[in-house]
Amino acid sequence: MYEVSGNDLMIFVVLGFAAGVFMSFYLTRFLEVVHMHRIFRQLLAHMLIMCVGIIEDISFLKELKRKKMVDAKFTSAQIRDFEEVDDRTLTNWKNSAILSLVSAAPRPFRTMMPFNNWDEAVAYVQKELRNTRDRES
């Protein structure tokens, strides 16, 4: 039978300690990255939800503006022209907000933003909300 001497035991202890330190260091770094990824995804979803809230407020204001134009006896052609301008402006703002968000993000996080325009961003938020509901269930 093989006997383990004090020197052999010391080598195993030192190697085990070194492996434990190495593993704990890299496991900690790995878990930090995973945690940062989850935080960033949630933060991004909440920022986009705030943008959606702004769009809802703007829609309310558009309806209020339309009502005031009708009360002021604007023609339907004038109202339609104002609404077209408002819609183009809103569409440009939405896409500009998304482009600004993507371009302002640090380069390593840009790969975590799978959208380049407003419609893709809304689809991303819907997917994130579905995933959050599924995890909570």
Contact map, one row per residue, 1 for C-alpha under 8 A:
11100000000000000000000000000000000000000000000000000000000000000000000000000000000000000000000000000000000000000000000000000000000000000
11110000000000000000000000000000000000000000000000000000000000000000000000000000000000000000000000000000000000000000000000000000000000000
11111000000000000000000000000000000000000000000000000000000000000000000000000000000000000000000000000000000000000000000000000000000000000
01111101100000000000000000000000000000000000000000000000000000000000000000000000000000000000000000000000000000000000000000000000000000000
00111111100000000000000000000000000000000000000000000000000000000000000000000000000000000000000000000000000000000000000000000000000000000
00011111110000000000000000000000000000000000000000000000000000000000000000000000000000000000000000000000000000000000000000000000000000000
00001111111000000000000000000000000000000000000000000000000000000000000000000000000000000000000000000000000000000000000000000000000000000
00011111111100000000000000000000000000000000000000000000000000000000000000000000000000000000000000000000000000000000000000000000000000000
00011111111110000000000000000000000000000000000000000000000000000000000000000000000000000000000000000000000000000000000000000000000000000
00000111111111000000000000000000000000000000000000000000000000000000000000000000000000000000000000000000000000000000000000000000000000000
00000011111111100000000000000000000000000000000000000000000000000000000000000000000000000000000000000000000000000000000000000000000000000
00000001111111110000000000000000000000000000000000000000000000000000000000000000000000000000000000000000000000000000000000000000000000000
00000000111111111000000000000000000000000000000000000000000000000000000000000000000000000000000000000000000000000000000000000000000000000
00000000011111111100000000000000000000000000000000000000000000000000000000000000000000000000000000000000000000000000000000000000000000000
00000000001111111110000000000000000000000000000000000000000000000000000000000000000000000000000000000000000000000000000000000000000000000
00000000000111111111000000000000000000000000000000000000000000000000000000000000000000000000000000000000000000000000000000000000000000000
00000000000011111111100000000000000000000000000000000000000000000000000000000000000000000000000000000000000000000000000000000000000000000
00000000000001111111110000000000000000000000000000000000000000000000000000000000000000000000000000000000000000000000000000000000000000000
00000000000000111111111000000000000000000000000000000000000000000000000000000000000000000000000000000000000000000000000000000000000000000
00000000000000011111111100000000000000000000000000000000000000000000000000000000000000000000000000000000000000000000000000000000000000000
00000000000000001111111110000000000000000000000000000000000000000000000000000000000000000000000000000000000000000000000000000000000000000
00000000000000000111111111000000000000000000000000000000000000000000000000000000000000000000000000000000000000000000000000000000000000000
00000000000000000011111111100000000000000000000000000000000000000000000000000000000000000000000000000000000000000000000000000000000000000
00000000000000000001111111110000000000000000000000000000000000000000000000000000000000000000000000000000000000000000000000000000000000000
00000000000000000000111111111000000000000000000000000000000000000000000000000000000000000000000000000000000000000000000000000000000000000
00000000000000000000011111111100000000000000000000000000000000000000000000000000000000000000000000000000000000000000000000000000000000000
00000000000000000000001111111110000000000000000000000000000000000000000000000000000000000000000000000000000000000000000000000000000000000
00000000000000000000000111111111000000000000000000000000000000000000000000000000000000000000000000000000000000000000000000000000000000000
00000000000000000000000011111111100000000000000000000000000000000000000000000000000000000000000000000000000000000000000000000000000000000
00000000000000000000000001111111110000000000000000000000000000000000000000000000000000000000000000000000000000000000000000000000000000000
00000000000000000000000000111111111000000000000000000000000000000000000000000000000000000000000000000000000000000000000000000000000000000
00000000000000000000000000011111111100000000000000000000000000000000000000000000000000000000000000000000000000000000000000000000000000000
00000000000000000000000000001111111110000000000000000000000000000000000000000000000000000000000000000000000000000000000000000000000000000
00000000000000000000000000000111111111000000000000000000000000000000000000000000000000000000000000000000000000000000000000000000000000000
00000000000000000000000000000011111111100000000000000000000000000000000000000000000000000000000000000000000000000000000000000000000000000
00000000000000000000000000000001111111110000000000000000000000000000000000000000000000000000000000000000000000000000000000000000000000000
00000000000000000000000000000000111111111000000000000000000000000000000000000000000000000000000000000000000000000000000000000000000000000
00000000000000000000000000000000011111111100000000000000000000000000000000000000000000000000000000000000000000000000000000000000000000000
00000000000000000000000000000000001111111110000000000000000000000000000000000000000000000000000000000000000000000000000000000000000000000
00000000000000000000000000000000000111111111000000000000000000000000000000000000000000000000000000000000000000000000000000000000000000000
00000000000000000000000000000000000011111111100000000000000000000000000000000000000000000000000000000000000000010000000000000000000000000
00000000000000000000000000000000000001111111110000000000000000000000000000000000000000000000000000000000000000000000000000000000000000000
00000000000000000000000000000000000000111111111000000000000000000000000000000000000000000000000000000000000000000000000000000000000000000
00000000000000000000000000000000000000011111111100000000000000000000000000000000000000000000000000000000000000000000000000000000000000000
00000000000000000000000000000000000000001111111110000000000000000000000000000000000000000000000000000000000000000000000000011001000000000
00000000000000000000000000000000000000000111111111000000000000000000000000000000000000000000000000000000000000000000000000000000000000000
00000000000000000000000000000000000000000011111111100000000000000000000000000000000000000000000000000000000000000000000000000000000000000
00000000000000000000000000000000000000000001111111110000000000000000000000000000000000000000000000000000000000000000000011001000000000000
00000000000000000000000000000000000000000000111111111000000000000000000000000000000000000000000000000000000000000000000000001000000000000
00000000000000000000000000000000000000000000011111111100000000000000000000000000000000000000000000000000000000000000000000000000000000000
00000000000000000000000000000000000000000000001111111110000000000000000000000000000000000000000000000000000000000000000000000000000000000
00000000000000000000000000000000000000000000000111111111000000000000000000000000000000000000000000000000000000000000000000000000000000000
00000000000000000000000000000000000000000000000011111111100000000000000000000000000000000000000000000000000000000000000000000000000000000
00000000000000000000000000000000000000000000000001111111110000000000000000000000000000000000000000000000000000000000000000000000000000000
00000000000000000000000000000000000000000000000000111111111000000000000000000000000000000000000000000000000000000000000000000000000000000
00000000000000000000000000000000000000000000000000011111111100000000000000000000000000000000000000000000000000000000000000000000000000000
00000000000000000000000000000000000000000000000000001111111110000000000000000000000000000000000000000000000000000000000000000000000000000
00000000000000000000000000000000000000000000000000000111111111000000000000000000000000000000000000000000000000000000000000000000000000000
00000000000000000000000000000000000000000000000000000011111111100000000000000000000000000000000000000000000000000000000000000000000000000
00000000000000000000000000000000000000000000000000000001111111110000000000000000000000000000000000000000000000000000000000000000000000000
00000000000000000000000000000000000000000000000000000000111111111000000000000000000000000000000000000000000000000000000000000000000000000
00000000000000000000000000000000000000000000000000000000011111111100000000000000001001000000000000000000000000000000000000000000000000000
00000000000000000000000000000000000000000000000000000000001111111110000000000000000000000000000000000000000000000000000000000000000000000
00000000000000000000000000000000000000000000000000000000000111111111000000000000000000000000000000000000000000000000000000000000000000000
00000000000000000000000000000000000000000000000000000000000011111111100000000000000000000000000000000000000000000000000000000000000000000
00000000000000000000000000000000000000000000000000000000000001111111110000000010000000000000000000000000000000000000000000000000000000000
00000000000000000000000000000000000000000000000000000000000000111111111000000000000000000000000000000000000000000000000000000000000000000
00000000000000000000000000000000000000000000000000000000000000011111111100000000000000000000000000000000000000000000000000000000000000000
00000000000000000000000000000000000000000000000000000000000000001111111111000010000000000000000000000000000000000000000000000000000000000
00000000000000000000000000000000000000000000000000000000000000000111111111100010000000000000000000000000000000000000000000000000000000000
00000000000000000000000000000000000000000000000000000000000000000011111111000000000000000000000000000000000000000000000000000000000000000
00000000000000000000000000000000000000000000000000000000000000000001111111000000000000000000000000000000000000000000000000000000000000000
00000000000000000000000000000000000000000000000000000000000000000000111111100000000000000000000000000000000000000000000000000000000000000
00000000000000000000000000000000000000000000000000000000000000000000111111110110000000000000000000000000000000000000000000000000000000000
00000000000000000000000000000000000000000000000000000000000000000000010011111110000000000000000000000000000000000000000000000000000000000
00000000000000000000000000000000000000000000000000000000000000000000000001111111000000000000000000000000000000000000000000000000000000000
00000000000000000000000000000000000000000000000000000000000000000000000000111111100000000000000000000000000000000000000000000000000000000
00000000000000000000000000000000000000000000000000000000000000000000000001111111110000000000000000000000000000000000000000000000000000000
00000000000000000000000000000000000000000000000000000000000000000100110001111111111000000000000000000000000000000000000000000000000000000
00000000000000000000000000000000000000000000000000000000000000000000000000011111111100000000000000000000000000000000000000000000000000000
00000000000000000000000000000000000000000000000000000000000000000000000000001111111110000000000000000000000000000000000000000000000000000
00000000000000000000000000000000000000000000000000000000000000000000000000000111111111000000000000000000000000000000000000000000000000000
00000000000000000000000000000000000000000000000000000000000001000000000000000011111111100000000000000000000000000000000000000000000000000
00000000000000000000000000000000000000000000000000000000000000000000000000000001111111110000000000000000000000000000000000000000000000000
00000000000000000000000000000000000000000000000000000000000000000000000000000000111111111000000000000000000000000000000000000000000000000
00000000000000000000000000000000000000000000000000000000000001000000000000000000011111111100000000000000000000000000000000000000000000000
00000000000000000000000000000000000000000000000000000000000000000000000000000000001111111110000000000000000000000000000000000000000000000
00000000000000000000000000000000000000000000000000000000000000000000000000000000000111111111000000000000000000000000000000000000000000000
00000000000000000000000000000000000000000000000000000000000000000000000000000000000011111111100000000000000000000000000000000000000000000
00000000000000000000000000000000000000000000000000000000000000000000000000000000000001111111110000000000000000000000000000000000000000000
00000000000000000000000000000000000000000000000000000000000000000000000000000000000000111111111000000000000000000000000000000000000000000
00000000000000000000000000000000000000000000000000000000000000000000000000000000000000011111111100000000000000000000000000000000000000000
00000000000000000000000000000000000000000000000000000000000000000000000000000000000000001111111110000000000000000000000000000000000000000
00000000000000000000000000000000000000000000000000000000000000000000000000000000000000000111111111000000000000000000110000000000000000000
00000000000000000000000000000000000000000000000000000000000000000000000000000000000000000011111111100000000000000001110000000000000000000
00000000000000000000000000000000000000000000000000000000000000000000000000000000000000000001111111110000000000000000000000000000000000000
00000000000000000000000000000000000000000000000000000000000000000000000000000000000000000000111111111000000000000000000000000000000000000
00000000000000000000000000000000000000000000000000000000000000000000000000000000000000000000011111111100000000000001110010000000000000000
00000000000000000000000000000000000000000000000000000000000000000000000000000000000000000000001111111110000000000001100000000000000000000
00000000000000000000000000000000000000000000000000000000000000000000000000000000000000000000000111111111000000000000000000000000000000000
00000000000000000000000000000000000000000000000000000000000000000000000000000000000000000000000011111111100000000000000000000000000000000
00000000000000000000000000000000000000000000000000000000000000000000000000000000000000000000000001111111100001001001000000000000000000000
00000000000000000000000000000000000000000000000000000000000000000000000000000000000000000000000000111111110001000000000000000000000000000
00000000000000000000000000000000000000000000000000000000000000000000000000000000000000000000000000011111110000000000000000000000000000000
00000000000000000000000000000000000000000000000000000000000000000000000000000000000000000000000000001111111011000000000000000000000000000
00000000000000000000000000000000000000000000000000000000000000000000000000000000000000000000000000000011111111000000000000000000000000000
00000000000000000000000000000000000000000000000000000000000000000000000000000000000000000000000000000000111111100000000000000000000000000
00000000000000000000000000000000000000000000000000000000000000000000000000000000000000000000000000000000011111100000000000000000000000000
00000000000000000000000000000000000000000000000000000000000000000000000000000000000000000000000000000000111111111000000000000000000000000
00000000000000000000000000000000000000000000000000000000000000000000000000000000000000000000000000000110111111111000000000000000000000000
00000000000000000000000000000000000000000000000000000000000000000000000000000000000000000000000000000000001111111100000000000000000000000
00000000000000000000000000000000000000001000000000000000000000000000000000000000000000000000000000000000000011111100000000000000000000000
00000000000000000000000000000000000000000000000000000000000000000000000000000000000000000000000000000100000011111110000000000000000000000
00000000000000000000000000000000000000000000000000000000000000000000000000000000000000000000000000000000000000111111000110010000000000000
00000000000000000000000000000000000000000000000000000000000000000000000000000000000000000000000000000000000000001111110110010000000000000
00000000000000000000000000000000000000000000000000000000000000000000000000000000000000000000001001100100000000000111110110000000000000000
00000000000000000000000000000000000000000000000000000000000000000000000000000000000000000000011001100000000000000011111110000000000000000
00000000000000000000000000000000000000000000000000000000000000000000000000000000000000000000011001000000000000000011111111000000000000000
00000000000000000000000000000000000000000000000000000000000000000000000000000000000000000000000000000000000000000000111111100000000000000
00000000000000000000000000000000000000000000000000000000000000000000000000000000000000000000000000000000000000000111111111110000000000000
00000000000000000000000000000000000000000000000100000000000000000000000000000000000000000000000001000000000000000111111111111000000000000
00000000000000000000000000000000000000000000000100000000000000000000000000000000000000000000000000000000000000000000011111111100000000000
00000000000000000000000000000000000000000000000000000000000000000000000000000000000000000000000000000000000000000000001111111110000000000
00000000000000000000000000000000000000000000100000000000000000000000000000000000000000000000000000000000000000000110000111111111000000000
00000000000000000000000000000000000000000000100110000000000000000000000000000000000000000000000000000000000000000000000011111111100000000
00000000000000000000000000000000000000000000000000000000000000000000000000000000000000000000000000000000000000000000000001111111110000000
00000000000000000000000000000000000000000000000000000000000000000000000000000000000000000000000000000000000000000000000000111111111000000
00000000000000000000000000000000000000000000100000000000000000000000000000000000000000000000000000000000000000000000000000011111111100000
00000000000000000000000000000000000000000000000000000000000000000000000000000000000000000000000000000000000000000000000000001111111110000
00000000000000000000000000000000000000000000000000000000000000000000000000000000000000000000000000000000000000000000000000000111111111000
00000000000000000000000000000000000000000000000000000000000000000000000000000000000000000000000000000000000000000000000000000011111111100
00000000000000000000000000000000000000000000000000000000000000000000000000000000000000000000000000000000000000000000000000000001111111110
00000000000000000000000000000000000000000000000000000000000000000000000000000000000000000000000000000000000000000000000000000000111111111
00000000000000000000000000000000000000000000000000000000000000000000000000000000000000000000000000000000000000000000000000000000011111111
00000000000000000000000000000000000000000000000000000000000000000000000000000000000000000000000000000000000000000000000000000000001111111
00000000000000000000000000000000000000000000000000000000000000000000000000000000000000000000000000000000000000000000000000000000000111111
00000000000000000000000000000000000000000000000000000000000000000000000000000000000000000000000000000000000000000000000000000000000011111
